[in-house]
Amino acid sequence: FTMGSNDGQSDEQPVHTITLSAFWIDRHEVTVDDYLSCVADTACVDPNGVFGTNDYCNYGAPGRGSHPVNCIDRAKATAYCTWASKRLPTEAEWEKAARGALDSRTYPWGDTEASCDYAVMSDDLAGGTGCGADQTDVVGLKPAGLSVYGGYDMAGNVWEWVSDWYDATYYATSPATNPTG
């Protein structure tokens, strides 16, 4: 598939062709209730207090069990994946799952500009209008934003962790097969 974007940020360039081995990726973001199960099994750490008092954190907030877990660091995300017999995807895997393989779409749903019809967006990303409550929403709430592979919320709601480490120039030197960052 074609990875990167000529229209995006400099760290999304150069556009290059990547070959990936087969992989699985969850259709939905990990919910607070999912993460709570891991905490109950003592495989995950309760994240409360890690980010201080923050109204945007879903863990422990009433009525947000079906919202994506947020305000956790990479180590906690990795611990959850290990507990669930999964792993974090690589950046290349995540991008392929979000964009598809054939048409190099800008967004999971295509090239139509992002809006609240397709994604749960924050006020500043939606030109000051937001999508409602100035918080995340239930996972899978925006079926119009579905990726070609059936992934929900791959744009919007929360950012996802990947297994790669960030390098602003990696696209220029990454291997063409199964890059791991």
Backbone hydrogen bonds, N-H to C=O, Kabsch-Sander energy under -0.5 kcal/mol:
donor,donor_aa,acceptor,acceptor_aa,energy
3,M,1,F,-0.6
3,M,16,H,-3.2
5,S,12,E,-2.3
12,E,9,Q,-1.9
13,Q,10,S,-1.3
16,H,3,M,-2.4
18,I,1,F,-2.9
19,T,176,A,-2.9
32,V,64,R,-0.5
32,V,67,H,-2.1
33,D,65,G,-2.5
35,Y,31,T,-2.4
36,L,32,V,-2.8
37,S,33,D,-1.7
38,C,34,D,-1.3
39,V,35,Y,-2.2
40,A,36,L,-2.7
41,D,37,S,-1.5
42,T,39,V,-1.8
43,A,38,C,-2.0
44,C,38,C,-1.2
50,V,47,P,-2.3
52,G,49,G,-0.8
54,N,52,G,-0.8
57,C,54,N,-1.4
61,A,58,N,-2.3
64,R,61,A,-1.5
67,H,64,R,-1.4
69,V,30,V,-2.8
77,A,73,D,-2.1
78,T,74,R,-2.7
79,A,75,A,-2.3
80,Y,76,K,-2.2
81,C,77,A,-2.2
82,T,78,T,-2.5
83,W,79,A,-2.4
84,A,80,Y,-2.3
85,S,82,T,-1.4
86,K,81,C,-3.4
94,W,90,T,-2.7
95,E,91,E,-2.8
96,K,92,A,-2.4
97,A,93,E,-2.5
98,A,94,W,-2.0
99,R,95,E,-3.0
100,G,96,K,-2.7
105,R,99,R,-0.7
107,Y,110,G,-2.7
110,G,107,Y,-1.2
118,Y,115,S,-1.5
119,A,115,S,-2.0
121,M,119,A,-0.7
126,A,122,S,-1.5
127,G,124,D,-0.8
128,G,123,D,-3.1
129,T,126,A,-1.3
130,G,123,D,-0.6
131,C,121,M,-0.8
139,V,66,S,-2.4
141,L,138,V,-1.1
145,G,142,K,-2.0
146,L,143,P,-1.4
147,S,151,G,-2.2
149,Y,97,A,-0.6
150,G,147,S,-1.9
152,Y,27,R,-3.3
157,N,120,V,-3.1
158,V,156,G,-1.6
163,S,89,P,-2.9
170,Y,167,D,-1.7
172,A,169,T,-1.2
173,T,170,Y,-1.6
174,S,170,Y,-1.9
178,N,19,T,-2.9
